[in-house]
Amino acid sequence: MARAARSPPEGERARLSLVLFPTLTFAVFFVVVFGVSTLTRSRPVLWTVSMVAASWVFYGWWDVRFVSLLAGSASLNWWFGVRVAGSRAAGDEAARRWWVRAAVGANLGVLGLFKYHDFFVESLADRLGVTPGLVLGLVLPVGISFFTFQAISYVVDIGRGELEPAPLLDVALYLSFFPQLVAGPIVRAGDFLPILAARRRGDGPVDPPVGTAFRLIGAGLFKKVVISSYLADAAVDDVFAAPGVANLFDRLLAVYAYAIQIYADFSGYTDIAIGCALLLGFRFPTNFDAPYRAASFQDFWRRWHISLSTWLRDYLYIPLGGNRGGPFRTYRNLTLTMLLGGLWHGANWTFVVWGAIHGAALAAERLLVDRRRRTARPASAAMADTGLGLAVRWVVTFHVVCLAWVCFRAETLGDAWALLTSLEAAAAVPSISPWVAGVVAAALALQACPDDLADRGRTRVDTLSPATLAITGGVWVAVVVALAPAGVAPFIYFQF
């Protein structure tokens, strides 16, 4: 599986041109969709139909065959939702549980067929020393992990009594809404479907917050097109492509650069997705909150890919038992949740090890917290949260996260091991530009920016007059285009 967002082959660029946000094709597409949305906003059914159609065109532009997968997923989960709700209304607890499990099994079965079948077949064959059979060689549908998780949460929430089944058309839009279809964030049905219900009741959306949307889109474009692309080209791709060649300094800098690259790439995509959704009347929750500011692993996962971490908490960690049943089960559940979260990212042992590192770190951190509570040492606890103690915790957290990113980015575990073990080699003359170190340092400094200062800056941009906003936006796009490298690489999370 490709690990980097490298420029696709020429023949594939046309198919990706619509699903990649920083392209002229997508810009034209979105202008048309926004116009249709504005014209149909007073007719909710027509608006929903047009948004479903637009989303299917968006997805079908990449590969029209998989539009049927979206339509089938919507139909199947709508049907499961109706069955779960009927069993719940009838008070038939056994049937309710059966239908929920059947829905989860069906969704995971589809995901497993496309994403994991060949991986497990080939891994087993390799272990047994035989030629793998039954390898299907299926094309992995873009974004299948994201809309599968959304489908599971829809049915499970109905089973829990937190949601009522929605009309089929609404479910189809929920699972295929194009701003977040191919790389998240993972939107909960409880945040999305009530907006469609309000439209049908006549409580249509107010005028979209254009300033906020443009700020998000502009920030996302800069992070993806400029920062992420620059770090990939200047440091990350070459070092990870030949992990046994680069010198010590270049390896270290490439690891730090990748930590910033993946943040800029994924949070940039999320910013654009949230901004586009805002213009269409949907307010998605924040998906990133300065994750490299975290001084603990728990805090990191409260800030990184928040929609995934909360999904894993609510639909995996808590059902496994959460922190109930004593410390050992808590540590076990944390580790198992992150292992499965790692496997969710891709069918490769590198992702499993990435999840194992985070699971072990979370479990070890919880163990230390539990011991501190049992020994009742408030003075040491206060020291750990201020000054030197806080700095040490940040350094440890950041570097363990970077260690895990090595496995996440490497093509194989062998490549990851080669890069890590060669860190002890004698340093040669570095080949990576010192500008890379400057970009990494600046990005980390921005993560540490006080919340009130960042909020004031965002508020100032959000309240610009339309004329000022148009001029500023035009200048900003010109700057992004001037600084951008040639071509547009896919977002890293497209492979998931």
C-alpha positions in Angstrom: 0.0 0.0 0.0 1.3 3.4 -0.9 2.1 5.4 2.2 2.8 8.9 0.9 0.6 11.4 -0.9 2.9 11.3 -4.0 1.7 12.7 -7.3 -0.4 10.1 -9.1 0.4 8.8 -12.5 -0.8 10.9 -15.4 -3.7 8.5 -16.3 -5.0 8.7 -12.7 -4.9 12.5 -12.3 -8.0 13.1 -14.4 -10.0 10.6 -12.2 -8.7 12.2 -9.0 -9.1 15.8 -10.2 -12.5 16.2 -8.7 -11.9 14.5 -5.4 -8.8 16.6 -4.8 -9.9 19.9 -3.3 -7.0 22.0 -4.4 -7.8 21.7 -8.1 -9.6 23.9 -10.7 -12.0 20.9 -11.4 -13.2 20.8 -7.8 -13.5 24.6 -7.6 -15.8 24.7 -10.7 -17.7 21.7 -9.3 -18.2 23.4 -5.9 -19.3 26.7 -7.4 -22.0 24.9 -9.4 -23.1 22.9 -6.4 -23.2 26.0 -4.2 -25.4 27.7 -6.8 -27.8 24.8 -7.0 -27.9 24.7 -3.2 -28.7 28.4 -3.0 -31.5 28.0 -5.6 -33.1 25.0 -4.0 -32.7 25.8 -0.3 -36.4 26.6 0.0 -37.4 23.2 -1.4 -35.8 20.7 1.1 -36.6 17.5 -0.8 -35.2 18.9 -4.1 -32.2 20.2 -2.2 -31.5 16.8 -0.7 -31.9 15.1 -4.0 -29.5 17.5 -5.7 -26.9 17.1 -2.9 -27.1 13.3 -3.2 -26.7 13.6 -7.0 -23.7 15.9 -6.6 -22.1 13.6 -4.1 -22.5 10.6 -6.3 -21.0 12.6 -9.2 -18.1 13.6 -7.0 -17.4 10.0 -6.0 -18.2 8.5 -9.4 -15.7 10.9 -11.0 -13.0 8.8 -9.3 -14.6 5.4 -10.2 -18.2 5.3 -11.3 -18.4 1.6 -10.3 -18.3 2.4 -6.6 -21.3 4.7 -6.7 -23.3 1.5 -6.4 -21.4 0.7 -3.2 -22.5 4.0 -1.7 -26.1 3.5 -2.8 -26.1 -0.1 -1.5 -24.6 1.0 1.9 -27.2 3.6 2.3 -30.1 1.2 1.4 -28.8 -1.6 3.6 -28.2 0.6 6.6 -31.5 2.4 6.2 -33.2 -1.0 6.2 -31.2 -2.2 9.2 -32.1 1.1 11.0 -35.8 0.5 10.5 -35.6 -3.1 11.8 -33.6 -2.0 14.9 -36.1 0.7 15.6 -39.0 -1.6 15.2 -37.5 -4.2 17.6 -36.8 -1.5 20.1 -40.3 -0.1 19.9 -41.8 -3.6 20.4 -39.6 -4.1 23.4 -37.9 -7.1 21.9 -34.5 -6.7 23.3 -33.1 -10.0 21.8 -34.2 -8.9 18.3 -32.8 -5.4 18.8 -29.4 -6.8 19.7 -29.5 -9.3 16.8 -30.3 -6.6 14.2 -27.6 -4.3 15.5 -25.0 -7.1 15.5 -26.1 -8.1 12.0 -25.8 -4.5 10.8 -22.3 -4.1 12.3 -21.3 -7.5 10.9 -22.5 -6.6 7.4 -20.7 -3.3 7.4 -17.5 -4.8 8.7 -17.8 -7.6 6.2 -17.9 -5.2 3.3 -15.0 -3.3 4.7 -13.0 -6.5 5.4 -13.6 -7.8 1.9 -12.2 -4.8 0.2 -9.5 -3.8 2.7 -8.3 -6.8 4.6 -9.1 -10.0 2.7 -5.9 -10.1 0.7 -3.8 -8.9 3.6 -4.8 -11.8 5.9 -4.7 -14.4 3.1 -1.1 -13.3 2.1 0.0 -13.0 5.7 -1.2 -16.5 6.5 0.4 -17.9 3.4 3.6 -16.2 4.3 3.5 -17.6 7.8 2.9 -21.1 6.4 5.4 -20.8 3.7 3.0 -21.5 0.9 1.8 -19.6 -2.2 -1.2 -17.5 -1.3 -4.5 -18.5 -2.8 -7.8 -16.7 -3.1 -6.1 -13.3 -3.6 -8.9 -11.1 -5.0 -6.9 -8.0 -5.9 -9.8 -5.8 -5.3 -9.5 -2.0 -5.8 -9.8 -0.3 -2.4 -12.7 2.2 -2.6 -11.6 5.7 -1.6 -12.9 6.6 1.9 -14.5 3.3 2.6 -13.3 3.3 6.2 -14.9 6.6 6.9 -18.4 6.0 5.5 -18.4 2.5 7.0 -17.8 3.9 10.5 -20.6 6.5 9.9 -22.9 3.7 8.8 -22.1 1.7 11.9 -22.7 4.6 14.3 -26.1 5.3 12.6 -27.4 1.9 13.3 -25.9 1.6 16.8 -27.3 4.9 17.8 -30.7 3.8 16.8 -30.3 0.7 18.8 -29.2 2.7 21.8 -32.3 4.9 21.6 -30.3 8.0 20.8 -31.6 8.4 17.3 -34.7 7.6 15.2 -34.5 6.1 11.7 -34.3 8.7 9.0 -35.8 8.6 5.5 -33.7 6.7 2.9 -32.9 9.9 1.0 -31.5 11.5 4.2 -29.4 8.4 5.0 -28.0 8.4 1.4 -26.9 12.0 1.8 -25.5 11.4 5.3 -23.2 8.6 4.0 -22.2 10.2 0.8 -22.0 14.0 1.5 -19.1 14.9 -0.6 -17.1 17.4 1.6 -16.2 14.7 4.1 -16.8 11.6 2.0 -13.3 10.5 1.1 -11.3 11.4 4.1 -13.6 12.4 7.0 -14.1 13.8 9.5 -16.3 11.0 10.8 -19.6 12.9 11.3 -22.2 11.5 13.6 -25.7 11.0 12.4 -27.0 12.9 15.4 -25.1 16.0 14.2 -26.1 15.6 10.5 -29.6 14.2 10.2 -31.4 16.8 12.5 -30.3 19.5 10.1 -32.1 17.8 7.2 -35.2 17.2 9.4 -35.2 20.9 10.3 -35.1 21.8 6.6 -38.3 19.8 6.0 -40.0 21.5 8.9 -39.3 24.8 7.4 -36.5 25.7 9.7 -34.2 26.3 6.8 -30.5 27.3 7.4 -29.6 30.9 8.0 -27.1 32.5 5.7 -23.9 30.6 5.9 -21.0 32.2 7.8 -19.0 33.0 4.7 -16.1 34.6 6.5 -15.6 31.6 8.7 -15.9 29.2 5.7 -13.4 31.2 3.6 -10.9 31.3 6.5 -11.1 27.5 7.0 -10.8 26.9 3.2 -7.9 29.3 2.9 -6.0 27.9 5.9 -6.6 24.4 4.7 -5.3 25.2 1.2 -2.1 26.7 2.7 -1.5 23.8 5.0 -2.0 21.1 2.3 -0.7 22.8 -0.8 2.2 24.7 0.6 3.4 23.2 4.0 2.6 19.5 3.5 3.8 19.4 -0.1 7.0 21.3 0.7 7.9 19.0 3.5 7.2 15.9 1.5 9.3 17.1 -1.4 12.1 18.6 0.6 12.6 16.0 3.2 10.1 13.2 3.8 9.7 11.2 0.6 13.4 10.8 -0.3 14.4 9.7 3.2 11.6 7.2 3.7 12.1 5.9 0.2 15.7 4.9 1.1 15.8 4.6 4.9 19.2 3.0 4.9 20.9 5.7 2.9 20.3 9.1 4.6 22.5 10.3 7.3 21.6 10.8 11.0 20.6 14.4 10.8 18.5 13.9 7.7 16.7 11.0 9.3 15.8 12.9 12.4 14.7 15.9 10.5 12.6 13.7 8.1 10.8 12.2 11.1 10.0 15.6 12.6 9.0 16.8 9.1 6.6 14.0 8.6 4.9 14.7 11.9 4.2 18.2 10.6 3.4 17.0 7.1 0.7 14.6 8.1 -0.8 17.2 10.5 -0.8 19.9 7.8 -2.1 17.5 5.2 -5.0 16.0 7.2 -6.0 19.0 9.2 -5.8 21.0 5.9 -8.2 18.6 4.3 -10.4 18.8 7.3 -10.4 22.6 7.3 -11.5 22.7 3.6 -14.2 20.0 4.2 -15.6 21.9 7.2 -15.5 25.2 5.3 -17.3 23.7 2.3 -19.9 22.1 4.5 -20.5 25.4 6.3 -21.3 27.0 2.9 -23.9 24.3 2.3 -25.5 24.7 5.7 -23.7 22.1 7.9 -21.5 22.8 10.9 -19.1 20.0 11.5 -17.3 19.6 14.8 -13.6 20.4 15.2 -11.3 17.6 14.2 -7.9 18.9 15.2 -7.0 21.1 18.2 -3.2 21.8 18.3 -2.3 18.1 18.9 1.4 18.7 19.2 0.8 20.9 22.2 -0.3 17.8 24.2 1.8 16.8 27.2 0.1 13.4 27.6 -1.0 10.7 25.2 -4.6 11.0 26.4 -4.5 14.7 25.7 -3.0 14.0 22.2 -6.0 11.8 21.3 -8.3 14.5 22.6 -6.7 16.8 20.0 -5.7 14.6 17.0 -8.4 13.3 14.6 -11.0 14.0 17.2 -13.9 12.4 15.2 -12.0 9.1 15.1 -10.8 9.1 18.7 -14.3 9.8 20.0 -15.7 7.2 17.6 -13.3 4.6 18.9 -14.1 5.6 22.5 -17.9 5.4 22.1 -18.2 2.4 19.8 -15.2 0.3 20.7 -13.5 1.2 24.0 -16.7 1.6 26.1 -18.4 -1.5 24.6 -15.3 -3.5 25.4 -15.8 -2.4 29.0 -13.9 0.9 29.1 -12.5 1.5 32.6 -14.9 -0.8 34.3 -13.7 -4.0 35.8 -10.5 -2.9 37.3 -7.1 -1.5 36.2 -6.0 -4.6 34.2 -9.1 -4.5 32.0 -8.7 -0.8 31.5 -5.2 -1.2 30.2 -6.3 -4.2 28.1 -9.1 -2.2 26.6 -6.9 0.8 25.8 -4.4 -1.4 24.1 -6.9 -3.4 22.1 -8.8 -0.2 21.0 -5.6 1.3 19.6 -4.5 -1.9 18.0 -7.8 -2.1 16.1 -7.6 1.6 15.4 -4.3 1.0 13.8 -5.6 -1.8 11.7 -8.5 0.5 10.7 -5.9 2.7 9.0 -4.8 0.1 6.6 -4.0 -3.6 5.9 -0.4 -3.5 6.8 1.6 -4.6 9.9 3.1 -1.1 10.1 -0.3 0.3 11.1 -0.8 -2.4 13.7 2.6 -1.5 15.3 1.6 2.2 15.1 -1.6 1.3 17.1 0.4 -0.9 19.5 2.8 2.0 20.3 -0.1 4.3 21.1 -2.0 1.6 23.0 1.0 0.8 25.1 1.7 4.5 25.8 -1.9 5.1 26.8 -1.9 2.1 29.1 1.4 3.0 30.7 0.3 6.5 31.2 -2.9 5.3 32.9 -0.9 3.0 35.1 1.4 5.8 36.3 -1.7 8.0 37.0 -3.3 5.2 38.9 -0.2 4.7 41.0 0.1 8.4 41.7 -3.4 8.5 42.9 -2.9 5.4 45.2 0.2 6.9 46.7 -1.5 10.2 47.3 1.4 12.5 46.4 -0.3 15.8 45.5 2.9 17.8 45.6 4.6 15.6 43.0 1.4 15.7 40.9 1.4 19.5 41.0 5.1 19.5 40.0 4.4 17.3 37.0 1.8 19.7 35.7 4.0 22.8 35.8 7.4 24.0 34.8 10.0 21.3 34.2 7.6 18.4 34.7 5.3 19.7 32.0 8.2 20.2 29.6 9.5 16.7 30.2 6.0 15.3 29.6 5.7 17.2 26.4 9.1 16.1 25.1 8.3 12.4 25.9 4.8 12.6 24.4 6.0 14.3 21.2 8.8 11.9 20.6 6.8 8.8 21.2 4.2 10.1 18.8 7.0 10.8 16.2 8.3 7.2 16.8 4.9 5.9 16.0 4.7 8.1 12.9 7.8 6.3 11.6 5.9 3.0 11.5 2.8 4.8 10.0 4.8 6.3 7.2 7.2 3.5 6.4 6.4 1.1 3.6 7.3 -2.0 5.7 8.4 -2.8 9.2 11.8 -3.5 7.8 12.0 0.0 6.4 10.9 1.5 9.8 13.5 -0.6 11.6 16.2 0.4 9.2 15.5 4.1 9.7 15.3 3.9 13.5 18.3 1.7 14.1 20.5 3.8 11.8 19.9 6.8 14.0 23.0 5.7 15.8 25.1 5.9 12.7 27.8 8.6 12.4 26.4 11.8 11.0 27.5 12.7 7.5 27.0 16.0 5.7 23.3 16.8 5.7 21.5 17.1 2.4 18.1 18.4 3.6 17.7 22.2 3.4 17.8 24.0 6.8 14.6 25.7 5.7 12.9 22.4 6.6 14.0 22.7 10.2 12.6 26.3 10.2 9.2 25.2 8.9 9.1 22.4 11.5 10.0 24.8 14.3 7.5 27.4 13.2 4.7 24.8 13.0 5.4 23.6 16.5 5.5 27.2 17.7 2.1 27.9 16.2 0.8 24.8 18.0 1.8 26.5 21.3 0.0 29.8 20.4 -2.3 30.8 23.3 -6.0 30.0 22.6 -7.2 33.6 23.3 -4.7 35.0 20.8 -5.7 32.5 18.1 -9.4 33.1 18.8 -8.9 36.9 18.3 -7.2 36.3 15.0 -9.9 34.0 13.8 -12.6 36.4 14.9 -11.0 39.3 13.0 -10.9 37.3 9.8 -14.5 35.9 10.3 -15.9 39.5 10.6 -14.3 41.0 7.5 -16.6 42.9 5.1 -17.5 41.1 1.9 -15.3 43.4 -0.2 -12.3 43.0 2.1 -12.9 39.3 2.3 -13.0 39.0 -1.5 -9.8 41.0 -1.9 -8.0 39.1 0.9 -9.1 35.8 -0.5 -7.9 36.6 -3.9 -4.5 37.6 -2.6 -4.3 34.5 -0.4 -5.1 32.2 -3.3 -2.4 33.9 -5.4 0.1 33.4 -2.6 -0.8 29.7 -2.3 -0.5 29.2 -6.1 2.9 31.0 -6.1 4.3 28.9 -3.3 2.8 25.6 -4.4 4.9 22.9 -6.1 3.9 21.6 -9.5 1.0 19.2 -9.5 -1.4 18.3 -6.7 -0.7 15.1 -4.6 -3.6 13.2 -3.1 -4.3 13.7 0.6 -2.6 11.1 2.8 -5.8 9.8 4.3 -7.3 9.0 0.9 -5.8 5.6 1.2 -7.9 4.8 4.2 
